[in-house]
């Protein structure tokens, strides 16, 4: 059985947190993951803080099933820490001037590549490149699962697609979902929720429509039989209590 993958998004940029810019990375990555049958485990929007970046990267590295997309901080300005921190966390601090990345930068900028732009080719050791369709300054990735892209969506979005198409094209682990909308409050169903198997993912979304309480309840698992068994606990309870429900979502 294939392992379950946990996708993380790390968006670095103080300007996002202070409101100077709006984030476009999460929604794009989320859309691309869902299109391929994957879902996010977590998403972080953090300021350009060295210790915070280290903590987040270490947290994600500690998850053996993690896949990370990081946005921002791989430029050449003094506040671009991502390349250095990535090396500290993922490659024991070892960095090298990546020959292909260096050639791309010098070809793009000529003499103006020095002394600053060329630093963008100083990457964690054994990094592989992601193509930059805007200016040829490559993004990079490590271990085929930690991907680092620029903070500009015009550059990063094609890198996300490249990474997913080459390494995580489709989720082949099939999951089974059963959903109902019950005309009651969540409180009515909590006792049964507590009995749901730990191998089944439970989602409960309360709504109020026309002053009526509604609970949209979904159960998801790789085990179809287990989903059906757990789902039947809810339908039996609702039938016994004569609470109306529909086997579909409410918009």
CORWOHU-V268113 format. One record per helix or strand. SS is the DSSP state (H for helix, E for strand). FROM is the first residue (numbers start at 1). TO is the last residue. Records with the same first field share a line. If there is no record, write none. Layout:
SS: FROM-TO  FROM-TO
//
This chain:
E: 6-12  40-46  66-71  95-97  122-124  128-130  139-142  146-149  176-182  201-209  212-221  245-246
H: 14-17  25-35  50-62  82-90  99-113  117-121  153-167  186-193  224-240
//
